[in-house]
């Protein structure tokens, strides 16, 4: 039995390796659009060799190799126009000995869903408890880098403080926004507030650093984005907002993120608008806080990505209702005139978290200044008093959690600026606040541990242990043996490998874990992520079918017997907990349905077991 157990573990390990290998070549990390390549030469390469290599590439591709911008010189980062065939030719050439890597210069897009203007209500700020947050912090002393289409100083941003930025698209200092996306994002973060004009921003006293990496059409390359990240880190930004993304994993971008993170910068990005079970890049990187979008009702916006990589959720807007979008003053891309415009997308959700992070850092900075001389206080920087891990911890601990979020629509939950500022004021999360958070989110309620968590641990444990207890009792009357197939039948009939349900592995789809982590009766509801048991699965139909199908096979019959008794306990436990059924609901009818089917499974298994004698 032990030998078979290890063989099964090896089987699943092999399946895991094969799936991971497949996704390394076909997953999101390699699904991106590009029309140029990045060549990162080794820093110790001799100048003569570098010159010869560049000339060789020029001749090989018949295209010009050049620095991406003036900021690329110190890192030896070059770009050249090229496609997939050019990439293969360079990677097969002797050049690889003298470079750190050659990769696609992926094009990312502003993550915005088409919109309609003239929305008049900022429901999004009330949804994150801004009123209580403003009482304590408005973002003083914090600089937020907006890596986007640039920012134009529309009337409602004229009282907002700006620091010098850079245009990485045209390699100059003109960061004017002709698209409107970046200005809208900047407005959510720091639009002037209490100025008797327009709308409000989350951290109106924070400074904005405009970094233009997306052109007028909303597209830009990862080389420009990476340089903007490093520029922000080197020039005093403590928060970076990237309301952009796409497919394609980039070493260039990952290195830039690691660099900024090492300098204490909180990096925030949109999760993406494809409605898929994975955050887009750069939100997909572990050191980036990836933000999913909610609508005005607090539910996941239909376009928002979810699942693996999502850390938290914030208002992103939708077309539902007349006031469903996120409004800010921005630039009309057609007339290039200021306009109050409603937009929707995870692009609109990310700046809610960036603004909240600025409020947290501002509180931490002001607290650190207490007791210092005026000169020492003026010299103190956010990087000296705040760390990205601490900000993320506060964001997650203060978020309003969402029960039964089995598909990770919301990450830690809905961002809550008011509560985040309160927790930041304490310097650390006290035991009292932690217990209050547990209470407010239902974790201290015993019912939560039966059916409220993403993976309901106690009922699953009760199901698998109950199935073994049932078989121990039945062995008095029936010739049952704990064979290997019988054991696996008990497990998959009663609980499945339930500990796998909550796994979110980088760049891997979630559905295989949900399938292996589900008992047979819940396959019909756990894969689509609903809390309603499907009565066609949560019944005696599957055990009956399996017995009829596998009667001729000794091991198959043993497995189906285990399934019968495992499903019996699953259905009885579900009846005891009052688990709702699709098309039936809850109450007496649902309980009767589950109990009757459990008894059918028990009787069916007992009859089949007697035939073994």
MIBA-126487 format. One record per residue (C-alpha): y, x, z; residue in three letters; residue number from 1. Coordinates in steps of 0.05 Angstrom, whole numbers, plus 5000, padded with zeros to 4 digits. Each point is the difference from the previous one (the first is absolute). Example, Ala and Ser with C-alpha at 12.3 -4.5 7.8 and 13.67 -1.06 7.14 Angstrom:
2
<<4910,5246,5156>,ALA,1> <<5069,5027,4987>,SER,2> 
//
This chain:
613
<<5000,5000,5000>,UNK,1> <<5048,5057,5017>,UNK,2> <<4985,5034,4934>,UNK,3> <<5016,4936,4962>,UNK,4> <<5064,4992,5039>,UNK,5> <<5024,5068,4978>,UNK,6> <<4979,4987,4929>,UNK,7> <<5042,4937,5000>,UNK,8> <<5060,5039,5027>,UNK,9> <<4991,5051,4945>,UNK,10> <<4998,4943,4949>,UNK,11> <<5066,4972,5023>,UNK,12> <<5030,5070,5003>,UNK,13> <<4978,5012,4928>,UNK,14> <<5030,4933,4980>,UNK,15> <<5065,5019,5035>,UNK,16> <<5002,5068,4964>,UNK,17> <<4987,4968,4932>,UNK,18> <<5054,4948,5011>,UNK,19> <<5050,5052,5023>,UNK,20> <<4984,5046,4941>,UNK,21> <<5010,4942,4952>,UNK,22> <<5067,4982,5030>,UNK,23> <<5023,5071,4998>,UNK,24> <<4998,4994,4925>,UNK,25> <<5014,4926,4990>,UNK,26> <<5039,4977,5062>,UNK,27> <<5074,4987,5011>,UNK,28> <<5011,5075,5009>,UNK,29> <<4988,5011,4925>,UNK,30> <<5029,4935,4971>,UNK,31> <<5071,5016,4982>,UNK,32> <<5046,5006,4940>,UNK,33> <<5034,5065,4981>,UNK,34> <<5031,5035,4940>,UNK,35> <<5011,5069,5031>,UNK,36> <<4962,5050,5043>,UNK,37> <<5015,5040,5063>,UNK,38> <<4982,5074,5003>,UNK,39> <<5007,5032,5068>,UNK,40> <<4995,5076,4993>,UNK,41> <<4979,5042,5060>,UNK,42> <<5059,5026,5040>,UNK,43> <<4978,5072,4996>,UNK,44> <<4993,5002,4924>,UNK,45> <<5037,5059,4969>,UNK,46> <<5062,4981,4958>,UNK,47> <<4972,5035,4938>,UNK,48> <<4935,4961,5005>,UNK,49> <<5037,4935,5012>,UNK,50> <<5043,5010,4938>,UNK,51> <<4939,5016,4958>,UNK,52> <<4963,4938,5026>,UNK,53> <<5058,4954,4985>,UNK,54> <<5006,5029,4929>,UNK,55> <<4924,4990,4991>,UNK,56> <<5006,4927,5021>,UNK,57> <<5059,4989,4953>,UNK,58> <<4959,5026,4942>,UNK,59> <<4935,4965,5020>,UNK,60> <<5031,4931,5008>,UNK,61> <<5060,5011,4953>,UNK,62> <<5043,4971,5056>,UNK,63> <<5051,5030,5046>,UNK,64> <<4983,5017,5072>,UNK,65> <<5058,4999,5049>,UNK,66> <<5017,4991,5073>,UNK,67> <<5000,4927,5021>,UNK,68> <<5069,5011,5032>,UNK,69> <<5040,5053,5035>,UNK,70> <<4960,4983,5063>,UNK,71> <<4935,5022,4967>,UNK,72> <<5019,5073,4993>,UNK,73> <<4979,5023,5069>,UNK,74> <<4932,4965,4994>,UNK,75> <<4984,5019,4928>,UNK,76> <<4990,4927,4980>,UNK,77> <<5005,4989,4924>,UNK,78> <<4992,4939,4957>,UNK,79> <<4981,4992,4927>,UNK,80> <<4991,4940,4955>,UNK,81> <<4927,4984,4991>,UNK,82> <<4943,4950,5002>,UNK,83> <<4927,5000,5024>,UNK,84> <<4976,5046,4944>,UNK,85> <<5055,5050,5017>,UNK,86> <<4980,4997,5073>,UNK,87> <<4927,5015,4982>,UNK,88> <<5021,5059,4956>,UNK,89> <<5042,5031,5054>,UNK,90> <<4947,4990,5054>,UNK,91> <<4948,5035,4956>,UNK,92> <<5046,5059,4984>,UNK,93> <<5004,5067,5036>,UNK,94> <<5066,4975,5028>,UNK,95> <<4963,4968,5058>,UNK,96> <<4992,5068,5035>,UNK,97> <<5075,5004,5009>,UNK,98> <<5018,4929,5021>,UNK,99> <<4988,4960,5064>,UNK,100> <<4988,4937,4959>,UNK,101> <<5015,4965,4935>,UNK,102> <<5005,4924,5004>,UNK,103> <<5030,4938,4967>,UNK,104> <<5073,4986,5014>,UNK,105> <<4986,4927,5014>,UNK,106> <<5053,4948,4989>,UNK,107> <<5012,4953,5059>,UNK,108> <<5038,4934,4995>,UNK,109> <<5047,4962,5045>,UNK,110> <<4955,4950,5036>,UNK,111> <<5037,4935,4986>,UNK,112> <<4978,4932,4977>,UNK,113> <<5048,4964,4950>,UNK,114> <<5054,4962,5038>,UNK,115> <<5053,4947,4998>,UNK,116> <<5070,5010,5031>,UNK,117> <<5042,4960,5050>,UNK,118> <<4958,4992,5062>,UNK,119> <<5042,4986,5061>,UNK,120> <<4957,5009,5062>,UNK,121> <<4974,5063,5032>,UNK,122> <<4938,4970,5032>,UNK,123> <<4970,5070,4996>,UNK,124> <<5045,5028,5054>,UNK,125> <<4985,4944,5049>,UNK,126> <<4926,5010,4985>,UNK,127> <<5003,5071,5028>,UNK,128> <<5044,4981,5061>,UNK,129> <<5062,5038,4977>,UNK,130> <<5048,4964,5047>,UNK,131> <<4968,5031,5062>,UNK,132> <<4994,5068,4966>,UNK,133> <<5074,5003,4982>,UNK,134> <<5018,4991,5073>,UNK,135> <<4971,5069,5014>,UNK,136> <<5004,5040,4935>,UNK,137> <<5032,5000,4932>,UNK,138> <<4972,5066,4974>,UNK,139> <<5055,5049,5022>,UNK,140> <<4985,5073,4986>,UNK,141> <<4943,4988,4952>,UNK,142> <<4998,5015,4925>,UNK,143> <<4954,4960,4956>,UNK,144> <<4983,5029,4931>,UNK,145> <<4992,4945,4948>,UNK,146> <<4956,5030,4945>,UNK,147> <<5010,4950,4945>,UNK,148> <<5043,4982,4939>,UNK,149> <<5062,5026,5035>,UNK,150> <<5051,4961,5042>,UNK,151> <<5067,4970,4977>,UNK,152> <<5054,4988,5051>,UNK,153> <<5006,4925,4990>,UNK,154> <<5053,4965,5044>,UNK,155> <<4950,4985,5056>,UNK,156> <<4981,5074,5004>,UNK,157> <<5071,5028,5002>,UNK,158> <<5000,5003,5076>,UNK,159> <<4931,5031,5001>,UNK,160> <<4999,5075,5012>,UNK,161> <<4971,5043,4944>,UNK,162> <<4980,5073,4998>,UNK,163> <<4994,5042,4937>,UNK,164> <<4939,4985,4957>,UNK,165> <<4973,5024,4934>,UNK,166> <<4980,4972,4932>,UNK,167> <<4932,5030,4983>,UNK,168> <<4995,4961,4935>,UNK,169> <<5061,5033,4968>,UNK,170> <<5003,5061,5046>,UNK,171> <<5070,4988,5026>,UNK,172> <<5037,4969,5059>,UNK,173> <<5014,4932,4969>,UNK,174> <<4955,4950,5038>,UNK,175> <<5031,4937,4970>,UNK,176> <<4949,4943,4995>,UNK,177> <<4999,4963,4934>,UNK,178> <<4936,4963,5015>,UNK,179> <<5016,4965,5066>,UNK,180> <<4934,5014,5035>,UNK,181> <<5022,5059,5042>,UNK,182> <<5066,4967,5020>,UNK,183> <<4962,4938,5023>,UNK,184> <<4953,5043,5041>,UNK,185> <<5057,5039,5031>,UNK,186> <<5035,4935,5018>,UNK,187> <<4940,4975,5039>,UNK,188> <<5000,5065,5040>,UNK,189> <<5075,5008,5013>,UNK,190> <<5043,4947,4967>,UNK,191> <<5066,4994,5038>,UNK,192> <<4995,4947,5055>,UNK,193> <<5053,4958,5035>,UNK,194> <<5050,5015,4944>,UNK,195> <<5011,4927,4981>,UNK,196> <<4969,5013,4932>,UNK,197> <<4932,4993,4967>,UNK,198> <<4938,5009,5042>,UNK,199> <<4974,5045,5056>,UNK,200> <<4958,5063,5002>,UNK,201> <<4947,5022,5051>,UNK,202> <<5032,5066,5022>,UNK,203> <<5073,4993,4978>,UNK,204> <<5023,5063,5036>,UNK,205> <<4947,5045,4968>,UNK,206> <<5020,5046,4943>,UNK,207> <<4970,4993,4931>,UNK,208> <<4979,5060,4958>,UNK,209> <<4993,4975,4928>,UNK,210> <<4947,5039,4961>,UNK,211> <<4992,4976,4929>,UNK,212> <<4930,5011,4972>,UNK,213> <<4991,4936,4959>,UNK,214> <<5037,4989,4935>,UNK,215> <<5036,4937,4978>,UNK,216> <<4932,4971,4979>,UNK,217> <<4972,5010,5071>,UNK,218> <<4952,5056,4982>,UNK,219> <<4997,5072,5023>,UNK,220> <<4953,5059,5008>,UNK,221> <<4965,5026,5062>,UNK,222> <<5031,5068,4988>,UNK,223> <<5069,4970,5011>,UNK,224> <<4976,4958,5058>,UNK,225> <<4968,5061,5034>,UNK,226> <<5064,5040,4993>,UNK,227> <<5041,4943,5028>,UNK,228> <<4954,4997,5061>,UNK,229> <<5009,5074,5014>,UNK,230> <<5075,4994,4987>,UNK,231> <<5004,4944,5052>,UNK,232> <<4962,5041,5051>,UNK,233> <<5043,5062,4988>,UNK,234> <<5066,4962,5004>,UNK,235> <<4996,4961,5064>,UNK,236> <<4965,4935,4983>,UNK,237> <<4953,4977,5056>,UNK,238> <<4974,4938,4964>,UNK,239> <<4979,4995,4927>,UNK,240> <<4992,4933,4964>,UNK,241> <<4961,4998,4935>,UNK,242> <<4998,4930,4971>,UNK,243> <<4960,5025,4941>,UNK,244> <<4929,5019,4982>,UNK,245> <<4943,4999,4951>,UNK,246> <<4931,5027,4984>,UNK,247> <<4984,5073,5000>,UNK,248> <<4990,5047,5058>,UNK,249> <<5045,5061,4996>,UNK,250> <<4993,5067,5036>,UNK,251> <<5074,5012,4987>,UNK,252> <<5019,4936,5035>,UNK,253> <<4950,5011,5057>,UNK,254> <<5028,5069,5013>,UNK,255> <<5071,4973,5002>,UNK,256> <<4979,4945,5049>,UNK,257> <<4965,5051,5045>,UNK,258> <<5063,5043,4998>,UNK,259> <<5046,4943,5021>,UNK,260> <<4952,4976,5052>,UNK,261> <<4996,5070,5031>,UNK,262> <<5076,4998,5007>,UNK,263> <<4997,4935,5039>,UNK,264> <<5018,4951,4945>,UNK,265> <<4973,4929,5004>,UNK,266> <<4976,4982,4929>,UNK,267> <<4994,4927,4980>,UNK,268> <<4977,4971,4934>,UNK,269> <<4984,4933,4968>,UNK,270> <<4926,4981,4997>,UNK,271> <<5005,4974,4928>,UNK,272> <<5002,4934,4964>,UNK,273> <<4933,4997,4964>,UNK,274> <<4966,4955,5052>,UNK,275> <<4943,5051,5005>,UNK,276> <<4959,5023,5059>,UNK,277> <<5034,5068,5007>,UNK,278> <<5071,5025,5009>,UNK,279> <<5033,5034,4941>,UNK,280> <<5023,5072,5000>,UNK,281> <<5040,5030,5035>,UNK,282> <<4987,4947,5054>,UNK,283> <<4927,5019,4995>,UNK,284> <<5010,5068,5032>,UNK,285> <<4980,5004,5074>,UNK,286> <<5068,5028,5022>,UNK,287> <<5038,4943,4967>,UNK,288> <<5011,4933,5034>,UNK,289> <<4978,4949,4947>,UNK,290> <<5033,4931,5004>,UNK,291> <<4970,4935,4975>,UNK,292> <<5043,4939,4985>,UNK,293> <<5002,4931,5033>,UNK,294> <<5034,4937,4976>,UNK,295> <<5048,4955,5038>,UNK,296> <<4942,4966,5037>,UNK,297> <<4973,5067,5025>,UNK,298> <<4939,4999,4955>,UNK,299> <<4980,5056,4953>,UNK,300> <<5042,4996,4937>,UNK,301> <<4954,4984,4942>,UNK,302> <<5018,5064,4962>,UNK,303> <<4994,5048,5059>,UNK,304> <<4946,5053,5003>,UNK,305> <<4958,5000,5063>,UNK,306> <<4940,5033,5032>,UNK,307> <<4990,5075,5000>,UNK,308> <<5063,5039,5013>,UNK,309> <<5044,4942,5025>,UNK,310> <<5033,5017,5067>,UNK,311> <<5047,4942,5014>,UNK,312> <<5031,4938,4967>,UNK,313> <<5072,4978,4991>,UNK,314> <<5038,4945,4963>,UNK,315> <<4997,5011,4925>,UNK,316> <<5016,4930,4975>,UNK,317> <<4968,4953,4950>,UNK,318> <<5019,4945,4951>,UNK,319> <<4977,4945,5049>,UNK,320> <<5059,4957,5023>,UNK,321> <<5073,5007,4982>,UNK,322> <<5012,5056,5050>,UNK,323> <<4937,5040,4990>,UNK,324> <<5029,5066,4977>,UNK,325> <<5034,5059,5033>,UNK,326> <<5075,5000,4985>,UNK,327> <<5049,5058,4999>,UNK,328> <<5061,5018,4960>,UNK,329> <<4980,5046,4943>,UNK,330> <<5014,5015,4927>,UNK,331> <<4983,4952,4945>,UNK,332> <<4962,5044,4950>,UNK,333> <<5028,4961,4941>,UNK,334> <<5074,4998,5018>,UNK,335> <<5000,5058,5050>,UNK,336> <<5044,4958,5044>,UNK,337> <<4989,4987,5075>,UNK,338> <<4959,4937,5013>,UNK,339> <<4966,4967,5059>,UNK,340> <<4928,5000,4976>,UNK,341> <<4932,4978,5026>,UNK,342> <<4941,5046,4987>,UNK,343> <<4927,5001,5021>,UNK,344> <<4946,5052,5005>,UNK,345> <<4972,5052,5047>,UNK,346> <<5062,5039,4978>,UNK,347> <<5039,4951,5042>,UNK,348> <<4952,5004,5058>,UNK,349> <<5001,5076,5009>,UNK,350> <<5075,5006,5017>,UNK,351> <<4990,4951,5058>,UNK,352> <<4954,5052,5031>,UNK,353> <<5045,5058,4980>,UNK,354> <<5059,4965,5033>,UNK,355> <<4959,4986,5063>,UNK,356> <<4978,5073,5002>,UNK,357> <<5074,5020,4997>,UNK,358> <<5015,4955,5060>,UNK,359> <<4943,5031,5039>,UNK,360> <<5023,5071,4984>,UNK,361> <<5072,4982,5018>,UNK,362> <<4978,4976,5069>,UNK,363> <<4959,5063,5010>,UNK,364> <<5060,5043,4980>,UNK,365> <<5049,4964,5046>,UNK,366> <<4952,5006,5058>,UNK,367> <<4991,5074,4989>,UNK,368> <<5076,5010,5002>,UNK,369> <<5006,4972,5070>,UNK,370> <<5023,5055,5048>,UNK,371> <<5018,5050,4945>,UNK,372> <<5069,5028,4989>,UNK,373> <<5039,4971,4942>,UNK,374> <<4988,5063,4958>,UNK,375> <<4925,5002,5014>,UNK,376> <<4994,4925,4987>,UNK,377> <<5036,5007,4933>,UNK,378> <<4953,5056,4978>,UNK,379> <<4937,4961,5018>,UNK,380> <<4961,4974,4940>,UNK,381> <<4949,4945,4991>,UNK,382> <<4947,5052,4981>,UNK,383> <<5006,5031,5069>,UNK,384> <<4987,4935,5038>,UNK,385> <<4955,4958,4955>,UNK,386> <<4933,5010,4967>,UNK,387> <<4969,4958,4944>,UNK,388> <<4938,4987,5042>,UNK,389> <<5042,4971,5057>,UNK,390> <<5040,4955,4953>,UNK,391> <<4936,4974,4968>,UNK,392> <<4970,4988,5069>,UNK,393> <<5060,4957,5020>,UNK,394> <<5000,4963,4933>,UNK,395> <<4927,4982,5008>,UNK,396> <<5001,4984,5075>,UNK,397> <<5061,4955,4993>,UNK,398> <<4975,4963,4938>,UNK,399> <<4977,4928,5005>,UNK,400> <<4926,5004,4986>,UNK,401> <<4965,4949,4956>,UNK,402> <<4933,4973,5025>,UNK,403> <<4941,5000,4954>,UNK,404> <<5033,5048,4950>,UNK,405> <<4932,5020,4974>,UNK,406> <<5025,5026,4932>,UNK,407> <<5058,5040,5032>,UNK,408> <<5055,4959,4967>,UNK,409> <<5050,5021,5054>,UNK,410> <<4977,5067,5029>,UNK,411> <<5024,5002,5073>,UNK,412> <<5036,4934,4988>,UNK,413> <<5070,4975,4985>,UNK,414> <<5055,5051,5014>,UNK,415> <<5042,4979,5060>,UNK,416> <<5066,5038,5003>,UNK,417> <<5022,4967,5066>,UNK,418> <<4937,5021,5037>,UNK,419> <<4998,5068,4967>,UNK,420> <<5070,5017,5026>,UNK,421> <<4981,4977,5070>,UNK,422> <<4940,5045,5001>,UNK,423> <<5039,5058,4972>,UNK,424> <<5051,4993,5056>,UNK,425> <<4947,5016,5051>,UNK,426> <<4985,5067,4968>,UNK,427> <<4926,4982,5002>,UNK,428> <<4959,4937,5004>,UNK,429> <<4989,4982,5072>,UNK,430> <<4934,4973,5027>,UNK,431> <<5036,4935,5016>,UNK,432> <<5025,4992,4929>,UNK,433> <<4932,5019,4972>,UNK,434> <<4968,4945,5043>,UNK,435> <<5053,4951,4979>,UNK,436> <<4987,5018,4927>,UNK,437> <<4926,4989,5011>,UNK,438> <<5014,4932,5032>,UNK,439> <<5050,4977,4946>,UNK,440> <<4952,5018,4945>,UNK,441> <<4941,4965,5033>,UNK,442> <<4959,5062,5018>,UNK,443> <<4995,4981,5073>,UNK,444> <<4972,4932,4982>,UNK,445> <<4924,5003,5006>,UNK,446> <<4995,4954,4939>,UNK,447> <<5029,5055,4957>,UNK,448> <<4940,5044,5012>,UNK,449> <<4955,4943,4976>,UNK,450> <<5035,4981,4936>,UNK,451> <<5070,5029,4995>,UNK,452> <<4992,5072,4979>,UNK,453> <<4993,5029,4930>,UNK,454> <<4928,5015,5020>,UNK,455> <<4977,4953,5054>,UNK,456> <<4961,5050,5041>,UNK,457> <<4970,4958,5056>,UNK,458> <<4972,4943,4958>,UNK,459> <<4970,5050,4951>,UNK,460> <<4968,5038,5057>,UNK,461> <<4975,4934,5030>,UNK,462> <<4970,4981,4932>,UNK,463> <<4960,5063,4990>,UNK,464> <<4977,5005,5072>,UNK,465> <<4985,4926,5002>,UNK,466> <<4956,5006,4938>,UNK,467> <<4958,5054,5034>,UNK,468> <<4996,4959,5064>,UNK,469> <<4976,4940,4960>,UNK,470> <<4945,5040,4967>,UNK,471> <<4978,5029,5067>,UNK,472> <<4991,4929,5025>,UNK,473> <<4965,4977,4936>,UNK,474> <<4950,5057,5003>,UNK,475> <<4965,4963,5056>,UNK,476> <<4980,4947,4950>,UNK,477> <<5005,5034,4932>,UNK,478> <<4970,5065,4971>,UNK,479> <<5068,5034,4989>,UNK,480> <<5008,5075,4993>,UNK,481> <<5063,5042,4998>,UNK,482> <<4987,5032,4933>,UNK,483> <<5054,5035,4961>,UNK,484> <<5012,4943,4951>,UNK,485> <<4998,4949,5057>,UNK,486> <<5054,5038,5038>,UNK,487> <<5046,5004,4941>,UNK,488> <<4990,4926,4987>,UNK,489> <<5020,4984,5071>,UNK,490> <<5063,5043,4994>,UNK,491> <<5024,4974,4933>,UNK,492> <<4982,4929,5019>,UNK,493> <<5038,5001,5066>,UNK,494> <<5058,5050,4997>,UNK,495> <<4998,5049,4942>,UNK,496> <<5027,5069,5011>,UNK,497> <<5062,4966,5030>,UNK,498> <<5035,5065,5020>,UNK,499> <<5012,5014,4926>,UNK,500> <<5043,4939,4988>,UNK,501> <<5064,5030,5027>,UNK,502> <<4995,5066,4962>,UNK,503> <<5057,5019,4952>,UNK,504> <<4984,5066,4966>,UNK,505> <<5052,5035,4958>,UNK,506> <<4996,4980,4927>,UNK,507> <<4935,4961,5009>,UNK,508> <<4992,4925,4989>,UNK,509> <<4987,4959,5062>,UNK,510> <<4949,4950,4974>,UNK,511> <<4938,5045,5007>,UNK,512> <<5014,5009,5074>,UNK,513> <<5012,4926,5009>,UNK,514> <<4935,4984,4964>,UNK,515> <<4959,5048,5043>,UNK,516> <<5037,4978,5062>,UNK,517> <<4984,4927,4991>,UNK,518> <<4941,4959,5021>,UNK,519> <<4966,4961,4944>,UNK,520> <<5029,4933,5023>,UNK,521> <<5072,5026,4997>,UNK,522> <<4998,5034,4932>,UNK,523> <<5031,4938,4970>,UNK,524> <<5062,5005,5043>,UNK,525> <<5008,5073,5021>,UNK,526> <<5006,5029,4930>,UNK,527> <<5058,4954,4980>,UNK,528> <<5029,5010,5070>,UNK,529> <<5001,4928,5026>,UNK,530> <<4984,4979,5071>,UNK,531> <<4961,4939,4976>,UNK,532> <<4925,5007,4996>,UNK,533> <<4972,4979,4933>,UNK,534> <<4948,4946,5016>,UNK,535> <<4957,5020,4940>,UNK,536> <<4991,5070,5030>,UNK,537> <<5003,4980,5074>,UNK,538> <<4938,4956,4994>,UNK,539> <<4925,5004,4991>,UNK,540> <<5006,5006,4924>,UNK,541> <<4999,5077,4997>,UNK,542> <<4941,5009,5048>,UNK,543> <<4960,4946,4963>,UNK,544> <<5014,5033,4933>,UNK,545> <<4982,5069,5026>,UNK,546> <<4934,4977,5029>,UNK,547> <<4980,4964,4936>,UNK,548> <<5020,5061,4959>,UNK,549> <<4968,5054,5043>,UNK,550> <<4936,4967,5026>,UNK,551> <<4957,5042,4954>,UNK,552> <<5027,5066,5027>,UNK,553> <<4978,5021,5071>,UNK,554> <<5064,5040,5014>,UNK,555> <<5043,4948,4965>,UNK,556> <<4970,4945,5042>,UNK,557> <<5012,5041,5063>,UNK,558> <<5073,5009,4980>,UNK,559> <<5009,4926,4985>,UNK,560> <<4969,4982,5067>,UNK,561> <<5051,5044,5034>,UNK,562> <<5055,4966,4961>,UNK,563> <<4975,4931,5023>,UNK,564> <<5004,5018,5073>,UNK,565> <<5065,5039,4992>,UNK,566> <<5034,4942,4964>,UNK,567> <<4974,4953,5054>,UNK,568> <<5039,5038,5053>,UNK,569> <<5061,5008,4955>,UNK,570> <<5004,4925,4989>,UNK,571> <<4990,4982,5073>,UNK,572> <<5054,5050,5021>,UNK,573> <<5048,4973,4948>,UNK,574> <<4986,4929,5025>,UNK,575> <<5014,5022,5072>,UNK,576> <<5066,5032,4980>,UNK,577> <<5021,4939,4959>,UNK,578> <<5008,5041,4936>,UNK,579> <<5032,4956,4945>,UNK,580> <<4962,4985,4936>,UNK,581> <<5029,4993,4931>,UNK,582> <<5001,4927,4977>,UNK,583> <<4975,4978,5069>,UNK,584> <<5050,5029,5049>,UNK,585> <<4986,5001,5075>,UNK,586> <<4975,4952,5051>,UNK,587> <<4934,4963,5010>,UNK,588> <<4982,4997,4926>,UNK,589> <<5008,5075,4991>,UNK,590> <<4962,5017,5064>,UNK,591> <<4944,4952,4980>,UNK,592> <<4996,5032,4931>,UNK,593> <<4993,5070,5029>,UNK,594> <<4950,4980,5054>,UNK,595> <<4955,4961,4952>,UNK,596> <<4999,5057,4950>,UNK,597> <<4986,5050,5056>,UNK,598> <<4940,4958,5021>,UNK,599> <<4975,4996,4928>,UNK,600> <<5004,5077,4996>,UNK,601> <<4963,5006,5066>,UNK,602> <<4946,4952,4979>,UNK,603> <<4993,5030,4931>,UNK,604> <<4994,5070,5029>,UNK,605> <<4949,4978,5052>,UNK,606> <<4956,4966,4947>,UNK,607> <<5003,5061,4955>,UNK,608> <<4983,5046,5058>,UNK,609> <<4939,4959,5019>,UNK,610> <<4975,5010,4929>,UNK,611> <<4999,5075,5015>,UNK,612> <<4946,4990,5053>,UNK,613> 
//
